[in-house]
């Protein structure tokens, strides 16, 4: 088993970090479509998900024509 085998299966970029990916997955967010139900503020309230990860995901959402909930 490698250090990366414990990473949850998501479509999010590695650039957000393993901790953020793991925490998002634990909260039920594994696809970009999941993120349109949640606000930026709600994501930032999740321990391990910081402004950098939220910003990267926001750009990814925008590139797909989506955005966080208002």
PyMOL Python script that loads the backbone (N, CA, C, O; Angstrom):
from pymol import cmd

cmd.read_pdbstr("""\
ATOM      1  N   UNK A   1       0.853  -1.184   0.000  1.00  0.00           N
ATOM      2  CA  UNK A   1       0.000   0.000   0.000  1.00  0.00           C
ATOM      3  C   UNK A   1       0.894   1.240   0.000  1.00  0.00           C
ATOM      4  O   UNK A   1       1.827   1.336   0.797  1.00  0.00           O
ATOM      5  N   UNK A   2       0.611   2.175  -0.882  1.00  0.00           N
ATOM      6  CA  UNK A   2       1.375   3.416  -0.926  1.00  0.00           C
ATOM      7  C   UNK A   2       0.660   4.494  -0.132  1.00  0.00           C
ATOM      8  O   UNK A   2      -0.479   4.310   0.297  1.00  0.00           O
ATOM      9  N   UNK A   3       1.331   5.613   0.060  1.00  0.00           N
ATOM     10  CA  UNK A   3       0.752   6.727   0.815  1.00  0.00           C
ATOM     11  C   UNK A   3      -0.496   7.275   0.136  1.00  0.00           C
ATOM     12  O   UNK A   3      -1.335   7.894   0.790  1.00  0.00           O
ATOM     13  N   UNK A   4      -0.626   7.054  -1.165  1.00  0.00           N
ATOM     14  CA  UNK A   4      -1.759   7.620  -1.898  1.00  0.00           C
ATOM     15  C   UNK A   4      -2.954   6.678  -1.965  1.00  0.00           C
ATOM     16  O   UNK A   4      -4.025   7.067  -2.431  1.00  0.00           O
ATOM     17  N   UNK A   5      -2.778   5.443  -1.504  1.00  0.00           N
ATOM     18  CA  UNK A   5      -3.878   4.484  -1.564  1.00  0.00           C
ATOM     19  C   UNK A   5      -5.037   4.833  -0.646  1.00  0.00           C
ATOM     20  O   UNK A   5      -6.153   4.357  -0.855  1.00  0.00           O
ATOM     21  N   UNK A   6      -4.792   5.663   0.377  1.00  0.00           N
ATOM     22  CA  UNK A   6      -5.859   6.021   1.305  1.00  0.00           C
ATOM     23  C   UNK A   6      -6.663   7.228   0.831  1.00  0.00           C
ATOM     24  O   UNK A   6      -7.597   7.654   1.510  1.00  0.00           O
ATOM     25  N   UNK A   7      -6.310   7.778  -0.322  1.00  0.00           N
ATOM     26  CA  UNK A   7      -7.021   8.938  -0.852  1.00  0.00           C
ATOM     27  C   UNK A   7      -8.384   8.501  -1.385  1.00  0.00           C
ATOM     28  O   UNK A   7      -8.483   7.501  -2.097  1.00  0.00           O
ATOM     29  N   UNK A   8      -9.437   9.251  -1.041  1.00  0.00           N
ATOM     30  CA  UNK A   8     -10.766   8.902  -1.543  1.00  0.00           C
ATOM     31  C   UNK A   8     -10.861   9.132  -3.051  1.00  0.00           C
ATOM     32  O   UNK A   8     -10.086   9.903  -3.616  1.00  0.00           O
ATOM     33  N   UNK A   9     -11.790   8.476  -3.680  1.00  0.00           N
ATOM     34  CA  UNK A   9     -11.987   8.631  -5.110  1.00  0.00           C
ATOM     35  C   UNK A   9     -12.871   9.850  -5.374  1.00  0.00           C
ATOM     36  O   UNK A   9     -14.068   9.842  -5.086  1.00  0.00           O
ATOM     37  N   UNK A  10     -12.262  10.887  -5.922  1.00  0.00           N
ATOM     38  CA  UNK A  10     -12.998  12.089  -6.293  1.00  0.00           C
ATOM     39  C   UNK A  10     -12.513  12.548  -7.652  1.00  0.00           C
ATOM     40  O   UNK A  10     -11.503  12.054  -8.154  1.00  0.00           O
ATOM     41  N   UNK A  11     -13.222  13.484  -8.249  1.00  0.00           N
ATOM     42  CA  UNK A  11     -12.763  14.044  -9.515  1.00  0.00           C
ATOM     43  C   UNK A  11     -12.011  15.350  -9.306  1.00  0.00           C
ATOM     44  O   UNK A  11     -11.662  16.019 -10.279  1.00  0.00           O
ATOM     45  N   UNK A  12     -11.754  15.727  -8.059  1.00  0.00           N
ATOM     46  CA  UNK A  12     -11.091  16.992  -7.761  1.00  0.00           C
ATOM     47  C   UNK A  12      -9.595  16.908  -8.043  1.00  0.00           C
ATOM     48  O   UNK A  12      -8.997  15.838  -7.926  1.00  0.00           O
ATOM     49  N   UNK A  13      -8.991  18.038  -8.416  1.00  0.00           N
ATOM     50  CA  UNK A  13      -7.560  18.029  -8.734  1.00  0.00           C
ATOM     51  C   UNK A  13      -6.698  17.793  -7.489  1.00  0.00           C
ATOM     52  O   UNK A  13      -7.065  18.196  -6.385  1.00  0.00           O
ATOM     53  N   UNK A  14      -5.555  17.139  -7.677  1.00  0.00           N
ATOM     54  CA  UNK A  14      -4.630  16.885  -6.573  1.00  0.00           C
ATOM     55  C   UNK A  14      -4.154  18.178  -5.927  1.00  0.00           C
ATOM     56  O   UNK A  14      -3.741  18.175  -4.767  1.00  0.00           O
ATOM     57  N   UNK A  15      -4.206  19.270  -6.653  1.00  0.00           N
ATOM     58  CA  UNK A  15      -3.706  20.557  -6.161  1.00  0.00           C
ATOM     59  C   UNK A  15      -4.435  21.041  -4.911  1.00  0.00           C
ATOM     60  O   UNK A  15      -3.907  21.883  -4.184  1.00  0.00           O
ATOM     61  N   UNK A  16      -5.637  20.527  -4.643  1.00  0.00           N
ATOM     62  CA  UNK A  16      -6.339  20.987  -3.438  1.00  0.00           C
ATOM     63  C   UNK A  16      -5.788  20.314  -2.179  1.00  0.00           C
ATOM     64  O   UNK A  16      -6.044  20.773  -1.066  1.00  0.00           O
ATOM     65  N   UNK A  17      -5.041  19.241  -2.353  1.00  0.00           N
ATOM     66  CA  UNK A  17      -4.424  18.565  -1.224  1.00  0.00           C
ATOM     67  C   UNK A  17      -5.200  17.357  -0.755  1.00  0.00           C
ATOM     68  O   UNK A  17      -6.416  17.268  -0.928  1.00  0.00           O
ATOM     69  N   UNK A  18      -4.471  16.422  -0.155  1.00  0.00           N
ATOM     70  CA  UNK A  18      -5.092  15.172   0.306  1.00  0.00           C
ATOM     71  C   UNK A  18      -6.054  15.393   1.471  1.00  0.00           C
ATOM     72  O   UNK A  18      -7.112  14.767   1.533  1.00  0.00           O
ATOM     73  N   UNK A  19      -5.685  16.285   2.395  1.00  0.00           N
ATOM     74  CA  UNK A  19      -6.549  16.517   3.555  1.00  0.00           C
ATOM     75  C   UNK A  19      -7.883  17.113   3.105  1.00  0.00           C
ATOM     76  O   UNK A  19      -8.945  16.661   3.532  1.00  0.00           O
ATOM     77  N   UNK A  20      -7.822  18.129   2.242  1.00  0.00           N
ATOM     78  CA  UNK A  20      -9.055  18.746   1.745  1.00  0.00           C
ATOM     79  C   UNK A  20      -9.892  17.728   0.973  1.00  0.00           C
ATOM     80  O   UNK A  20     -11.110  17.674   1.136  1.00  0.00           O
ATOM     81  N   UNK A  21      -9.246  16.928   0.138  1.00  0.00           N
ATOM     82  CA  UNK A  21      -9.960  15.914  -0.627  1.00  0.00           C
ATOM     83  C   UNK A  21     -10.640  14.920   0.302  1.00  0.00           C
ATOM     84  O   UNK A  21     -11.804  14.573   0.103  1.00  0.00           O
ATOM     85  N   UNK A  22      -9.921  14.467   1.308  1.00  0.00           N
ATOM     86  CA  UNK A  22     -10.468  13.511   2.261  1.00  0.00           C
ATOM     87  C   UNK A  22     -11.647  14.101   3.033  1.00  0.00           C
ATOM     88  O   UNK A  22     -12.661  13.431   3.223  1.00  0.00           O
ATOM     89  N   UNK A  23     -11.517  15.346   3.476  1.00  0.00           N
ATOM     90  CA  UNK A  23     -12.589  15.981   4.245  1.00  0.00           C
ATOM     91  C   UNK A  23     -13.816  16.254   3.376  1.00  0.00           C
ATOM     92  O   UNK A  23     -14.948  16.061   3.820  1.00  0.00           O
ATOM     93  N   UNK A  24     -13.597  16.698   2.156  1.00  0.00           N
ATOM     94  CA  UNK A  24     -14.732  16.917   1.251  1.00  0.00           C
ATOM     95  C   UNK A  24     -15.478  15.607   1.018  1.00  0.00           C
ATOM     96  O   UNK A  24     -16.708  15.567   1.051  1.00  0.00           O
ATOM     97  N   UNK A  25     -14.729  14.550   0.785  1.00  0.00           N
ATOM     98  CA  UNK A  25     -15.339  13.243   0.561  1.00  0.00           C
ATOM     99  C   UNK A  25     -16.116  12.781   1.790  1.00  0.00           C
ATOM    100  O   UNK A  25     -17.211  12.232   1.662  1.00  0.00           O
ATOM    101  N   UNK A  26     -15.559  12.999   2.971  1.00  0.00           N
ATOM    102  CA  UNK A  26     -16.227  12.611   4.220  1.00  0.00           C
ATOM    103  C   UNK A  26     -17.546  13.350   4.405  1.00  0.00           C
ATOM    104  O   UNK A  26     -18.452  12.856   5.076  1.00  0.00           O
ATOM    105  N   UNK A  27     -17.651  14.535   3.809  1.00  0.00           N
ATOM    106  CA  UNK A  27     -18.880  15.331   3.896  1.00  0.00           C
ATOM    107  C   UNK A  27     -19.804  15.099   2.694  1.00  0.00           C
ATOM    108  O   UNK A  27     -20.818  15.781   2.549  1.00  0.00           O
ATOM    109  N   UNK A  28     -19.455  14.145   1.844  1.00  0.00           N
ATOM    110  CA  UNK A  28     -20.319  13.784   0.719  1.00  0.00           C
ATOM    111  C   UNK A  28     -20.065  14.536  -0.564  1.00  0.00           C
ATOM    112  O   UNK A  28     -20.878  14.474  -1.486  1.00  0.00           O
ATOM    113  N   UNK A  29     -18.953  15.247  -0.646  1.00  0.00           N
ATOM    114  CA  UNK A  29     -18.617  16.007  -1.852  1.00  0.00           C
ATOM    115  C   UNK A  29     -17.497  15.294  -2.602  1.00  0.00           C
ATOM    116  O   UNK A  29     -16.333  15.363  -2.207  1.00  0.00           O
ATOM    117  N   UNK A  30     -17.855  14.613  -3.677  1.00  0.00           N
ATOM    118  CA  UNK A  30     -16.857  13.878  -4.450  1.00  0.00           C
ATOM    119  C   UNK A  30     -16.842  14.274  -5.928  1.00  0.00           C
ATOM    120  O   UNK A  30     -15.930  13.906  -6.668  1.00  0.00           O
ATOM    121  N   UNK A  31     -17.864  15.031  -6.351  1.00  0.00           N
ATOM    122  CA  UNK A  31     -17.961  15.479  -7.753  1.00  0.00           C
ATOM    123  C   UNK A  31     -18.259  16.971  -7.775  1.00  0.00           C
ATOM    124  O   UNK A  31     -18.773  17.529  -6.805  1.00  0.00           O
ATOM    125  N   UNK A  32     -17.936  17.599  -8.876  1.00  0.00           N
ATOM    126  CA  UNK A  32     -18.203  19.040  -8.997  1.00  0.00           C
ATOM    127  C   UNK A  32     -19.687  19.337  -8.843  1.00  0.00           C
ATOM    128  O   UNK A  32     -20.062  20.365  -8.280  1.00  0.00           O
ATOM    129  N   UNK A  33     -20.534  18.439  -9.343  1.00  0.00           N
ATOM    130  CA  UNK A  33     -21.978  18.640  -9.227  1.00  0.00           C
ATOM    131  C   UNK A  33     -22.423  18.704  -7.764  1.00  0.00           C
ATOM    132  O   UNK A  33     -23.428  19.343  -7.451  1.00  0.00           O
ATOM    133  N   UNK A  34     -21.692  18.052  -6.879  1.00  0.00           N
ATOM    134  CA  UNK A  34     -22.020  18.088  -5.449  1.00  0.00           C
ATOM    135  C   UNK A  34     -21.792  19.474  -4.862  1.00  0.00           C
ATOM    136  O   UNK A  34     -22.483  19.878  -3.927  1.00  0.00           O
ATOM    137  N   UNK A  35     -20.831  20.195  -5.406  1.00  0.00           N
ATOM    138  CA  UNK A  35     -20.442  21.488  -4.844  1.00  0.00           C
ATOM    139  C   UNK A  35     -21.427  22.609  -5.142  1.00  0.00           C
ATOM    140  O   UNK A  35     -21.384  23.647  -4.481  1.00  0.00           O
ATOM    141  N   UNK A  36     -22.309  22.431  -6.112  1.00  0.00           N
ATOM    142  CA  UNK A  36     -23.266  23.491  -6.434  1.00  0.00           C
ATOM    143  C   UNK A  36     -24.354  23.607  -5.366  1.00  0.00           C
ATOM    144  O   UNK A  36     -25.118  24.573  -5.363  1.00  0.00           O
ATOM    145  N   UNK A  37     -24.430  22.628  -4.459  1.00  0.00           N
ATOM    146  CA  UNK A  37     -25.417  22.650  -3.375  1.00  0.00           C
ATOM    147  C   UNK A  37     -24.903  23.364  -2.133  1.00  0.00           C
ATOM    148  O   UNK A  37     -25.666  23.579  -1.191  1.00  0.00           O
ATOM    149  N   UNK A  38     -23.636  23.733  -2.110  1.00  0.00           N
ATOM    150  CA  UNK A  38     -23.004  24.258  -0.908  1.00  0.00           C
ATOM    151  C   UNK A  38     -22.395  25.635  -1.177  1.00  0.00           C
ATOM    152  O   UNK A  38     -21.977  25.933  -2.295  1.00  0.00           O
ATOM    153  N   UNK A  39     -22.352  26.461  -0.144  1.00  0.00           N
ATOM    154  CA  UNK A  39     -21.752  27.792  -0.302  1.00  0.00           C
ATOM    155  C   UNK A  39     -20.251  27.728  -0.025  1.00  0.00           C
ATOM    156  O   UNK A  39     -19.753  26.791   0.598  1.00  0.00           O
ATOM    157  N   UNK A  40     -19.564  28.730  -0.494  1.00  0.00           N
ATOM    158  CA  UNK A  40     -18.130  28.868  -0.231  1.00  0.00           C
ATOM    159  C   UNK A  40     -17.880  28.903   1.282  1.00  0.00           C
ATOM    160  O   UNK A  40     -16.937  28.288   1.778  1.00  0.00           O
ATOM    161  N   UNK A  41     -18.735  29.627   2.000  1.00  0.00           N
ATOM    162  CA  UNK A  41     -18.606  29.755   3.450  1.00  0.00           C
ATOM    163  C   UNK A  41     -18.757  28.394   4.134  1.00  0.00           C
ATOM    164  O   UNK A  41     -18.020  28.086   5.070  1.00  0.00           O
ATOM    165  N   UNK A  42     -19.704  27.585   3.673  1.00  0.00           N
ATOM    166  CA  UNK A  42     -19.910  26.253   4.245  1.00  0.00           C
ATOM    167  C   UNK A  42     -18.683  25.370   4.029  1.00  0.00           C
ATOM    168  O   UNK A  42     -18.289  24.625   4.926  1.00  0.00           O
ATOM    169  N   UNK A  43     -18.084  25.449   2.854  1.00  0.00           N
ATOM    170  CA  UNK A  43     -16.885  24.649   2.588  1.00  0.00           C
ATOM    171  C   UNK A  43     -15.727  25.085   3.478  1.00  0.00           C
ATOM    172  O   UNK A  43     -14.975  24.254   3.988  1.00  0.00           O
ATOM    173  N   UNK A  44     -15.592  26.393   3.658  1.00  0.00           N
ATOM    174  CA  UNK A  44     -14.507  26.900   4.494  1.00  0.00           C
ATOM    175  C   UNK A  44     -14.683  26.510   5.962  1.00  0.00           C
ATOM    176  O   UNK A  44     -13.716  26.513   6.723  1.00  0.00           O
ATOM    177  N   UNK A  45     -15.894  26.180   6.356  1.00  0.00           N
ATOM    178  CA  UNK A  45     -16.156  25.763   7.736  1.00  0.00           C
ATOM    179  C   UNK A  45     -15.728  24.320   7.997  1.00  0.00           C
ATOM    180  O   UNK A  45     -15.674  23.888   9.148  1.00  0.00           O
ATOM    181  N   UNK A  46     -15.426  23.575   6.936  1.00  0.00           N
ATOM    182  CA  UNK A  46     -14.984  22.188   7.089  1.00  0.00           C
ATOM    183  C   UNK A  46     -13.504  22.193   7.454  1.00  0.00           C
ATOM    184  O   UNK A  46     -12.676  22.735   6.723  1.00  0.00           O
ATOM    185  N   UNK A  47     -13.184  21.587   8.584  1.00  0.00           N
ATOM    186  CA  UNK A  47     -11.796  21.513   9.023  1.00  0.00           C
ATOM    187  C   UNK A  47     -10.956  20.812   7.956  1.00  0.00           C
ATOM    188  O   UNK A  47     -11.290  19.712   7.516  1.00  0.00           O
ATOM    189  N   UNK A  48      -9.872  21.453   7.546  1.00  0.00           N
ATOM    190  CA  UNK A  48      -8.992  20.878   6.531  1.00  0.00           C
ATOM    191  C   UNK A  48      -9.239  21.404   5.135  1.00  0.00           C
ATOM    192  O   UNK A  48      -8.473  21.112   4.216  1.00  0.00           O
ATOM    193  N   UNK A  49     -10.296  22.172   4.963  1.00  0.00           N
ATOM    194  CA  UNK A  49     -10.596  22.770   3.658  1.00  0.00           C
ATOM    195  C   UNK A  49     -10.384  24.272   3.791  1.00  0.00           C
ATOM    196  O   UNK A  49     -11.158  24.965   4.451  1.00  0.00           O
ATOM    197  N   UNK A  50      -9.329  24.761   3.159  1.00  0.00           N
ATOM    198  CA  UNK A  50      -8.975  26.161   3.301  1.00  0.00           C
ATOM    199  C   UNK A  50      -9.264  26.989   2.061  1.00  0.00           C
ATOM    200  O   UNK A  50      -9.778  26.484   1.063  1.00  0.00           O
ATOM    201  N   UNK A  51      -8.923  28.274   2.142  1.00  0.00           N
ATOM    202  CA  UNK A  51      -9.188  29.196   1.039  1.00  0.00           C
ATOM    203  C   UNK A  51      -8.532  28.783  -0.280  1.00  0.00           C
ATOM    204  O   UNK A  51      -9.100  29.003  -1.350  1.00  0.00           O
ATOM    205  N   UNK A  52      -7.351  28.193  -0.208  1.00  0.00           N
ATOM    206  CA  UNK A  52      -6.663  27.777  -1.433  1.00  0.00           C
ATOM    207  C   UNK A  52      -7.468  26.688  -2.148  1.00  0.00           C
ATOM    208  O   UNK A  52      -7.713  26.780  -3.351  1.00  0.00           O
ATOM    209  N   UNK A  53      -7.875  25.663  -1.406  1.00  0.00           N
ATOM    210  CA  UNK A  53      -8.655  24.569  -1.996  1.00  0.00           C
ATOM    211  C   UNK A  53      -9.982  25.080  -2.544  1.00  0.00           C
ATOM    212  O   UNK A  53     -10.391  24.706  -3.644  1.00  0.00           O
ATOM    213  N   UNK A  54     -10.648  25.927  -1.781  1.00  0.00           N
ATOM    214  CA  UNK A  54     -11.942  26.466  -2.212  1.00  0.00           C
ATOM    215  C   UNK A  54     -11.774  27.313  -3.474  1.00  0.00           C
ATOM    216  O   UNK A  54     -12.623  27.272  -4.365  1.00  0.00           O
ATOM    217  N   UNK A  55     -10.699  28.070  -3.553  1.00  0.00           N
ATOM    218  CA  UNK A  55     -10.428  28.885  -4.745  1.00  0.00           C
ATOM    219  C   UNK A  55     -10.157  28.034  -5.973  1.00  0.00           C
ATOM    220  O   UNK A  55     -10.667  28.322  -7.056  1.00  0.00           O
ATOM    221  N   UNK A  56      -9.357  26.988  -5.811  1.00  0.00           N
ATOM    222  CA  UNK A  56      -9.068  26.083  -6.931  1.00  0.00           C
ATOM    223  C   UNK A  56     -10.356  25.427  -7.412  1.00  0.00           C
ATOM    224  O   UNK A  56     -10.603  25.344  -8.615  1.00  0.00           O
ATOM    225  N   UNK A  57     -11.168  24.965  -6.479  1.00  0.00           N
ATOM    226  CA  UNK A  57     -12.429  24.333  -6.865  1.00  0.00           C
ATOM    227  C   UNK A  57     -13.383  25.324  -7.528  1.00  0.00           C
ATOM    228  O   UNK A  57     -14.126  24.967  -8.442  1.00  0.00           O
ATOM    229  N   UNK A  58     -13.355  26.561  -7.061  1.00  0.00           N
ATOM    230  CA  UNK A  58     -14.207  27.591  -7.661  1.00  0.00           C
ATOM    231  C   UNK A  58     -13.835  27.817  -9.128  1.00  0.00           C
ATOM    232  O   UNK A  58     -14.710  27.955  -9.983  1.00  0.00           O
ATOM    233  N   UNK A  59     -12.540  27.852  -9.409  1.00  0.00           N
ATOM    234  CA  UNK A  59     -12.085  27.999 -10.801  1.00  0.00           C
ATOM    235  C   UNK A  59     -12.489  26.798 -11.641  1.00  0.00           C
ATOM    236  O   UNK A  59     -12.900  26.949 -12.791  1.00  0.00           O
ATOM    237  N   UNK A  60     -12.373  25.611 -11.067  1.00  0.00           N
ATOM    238  CA  UNK A  60     -12.775  24.392 -11.782  1.00  0.00           C
ATOM    239  C   UNK A  60     -14.281  24.401 -12.062  1.00  0.00           C
ATOM    240  O   UNK A  60     -14.720  24.034 -13.151  1.00  0.00           O
ATOM    241  N   UNK A  61     -15.056  24.821 -11.076  1.00  0.00           N
ATOM    242  CA  UNK A  61     -16.505  24.930 -11.281  1.00  0.00           C
ATOM    243  C   UNK A  61     -16.818  25.910 -12.409  1.00  0.00           C
ATOM    244  O   UNK A  61     -17.616  25.610 -13.297  1.00  0.00           O
ATOM    245  N   UNK A  62     -16.188  27.075 -12.366  1.00  0.00           N
ATOM    246  CA  UNK A  62     -16.432  28.105 -13.390  1.00  0.00           C
ATOM    247  C   UNK A  62     -16.088  27.584 -14.784  1.00  0.00           C
ATOM    248  O   UNK A  62     -16.791  27.881 -15.750  1.00  0.00           O
ATOM    249  N   UNK A  63     -15.011  26.811 -14.888  1.00  0.00           N
ATOM    250  CA  UNK A  63     -14.615  26.281 -16.197  1.00  0.00           C
ATOM    251  C   UNK A  63     -15.643  25.284 -16.731  1.00  0.00           C
ATOM    252  O   UNK A  63     -15.658  24.972 -17.922  1.00  0.00           O
ATOM    253  N   UNK A  64     -16.491  24.794 -15.846  1.00  0.00           N
ATOM    254  CA  UNK A  64     -17.556  23.859 -16.220  1.00  0.00           C
ATOM    255  C   UNK A  64     -18.921  24.536 -16.281  1.00  0.00           C
ATOM    256  O   UNK A  64     -19.942  23.873 -16.468  1.00  0.00           O
ATOM    257  N   UNK A  65     -18.937  25.859 -16.124  1.00  0.00           N
ATOM    258  CA  UNK A  65     -20.199  26.609 -16.166  1.00  0.00           C
ATOM    259  C   UNK A  65     -21.028  26.474 -14.901  1.00  0.00           C
ATOM    260  O   UNK A  65     -22.247  26.648 -14.934  1.00  0.00           O
ATOM    261  N   UNK A  66     -20.375  26.165 -13.784  1.00  0.00           N
ATOM    262  CA  UNK A  66     -21.078  25.964 -12.520  1.00  0.00           C
ATOM    263  C   UNK A  66     -20.504  26.922 -11.475  1.00  0.00           C
ATOM    264  O   UNK A  66     -19.475  27.559 -11.698  1.00  0.00           O
ATOM    265  N   UNK A  67     -21.185  27.012 -10.336  1.00  0.00           N
ATOM    266  CA  UNK A  67     -20.682  27.831  -9.227  1.00  0.00           C
ATOM    267  C   UNK A  67     -21.243  27.295  -7.925  1.00  0.00           C
ATOM    268  O   UNK A  67     -22.185  26.503  -7.915  1.00  0.00           O
ATOM    269  N   UNK A  68     -20.643  27.743  -6.815  1.00  0.00           N
ATOM    270  CA  UNK A  68     -21.156  27.381  -5.502  1.00  0.00           C
ATOM    271  C   UNK A  68     -22.557  27.963  -5.331  1.00  0.00           C
ATOM    272  O   UNK A  68     -22.942  28.888  -6.047  1.00  0.00           O
ATOM    273  N   UNK A  69     -23.305  27.427  -4.393  1.00  0.00           N
ATOM    274  CA  UNK A  69     -24.629  27.959  -4.060  1.00  0.00           C
ATOM    275  C   UNK A  69     -24.451  29.371  -3.492  1.00  0.00           C
ATOM    276  O   UNK A  69     -23.395  29.706  -2.955  1.00  0.00           O
ATOM    277  N   UNK A  70     -25.488  30.184  -3.618  1.00  0.00           N
ATOM    278  CA  UNK A  70     -25.436  31.545  -3.099  1.00  0.00           C
ATOM    279  C   UNK A  70     -25.737  31.587  -1.623  1.00  0.00           C
ATOM    280  O   UNK A  70     -25.735  32.662  -1.023  1.00  0.00           O
TER     281      UNK A  70
END
""", "prot")
cmd.dss("prot")
cmd.show_as("cartoon", "prot")
cmd.util.cbc("prot")
cmd.orient("prot")
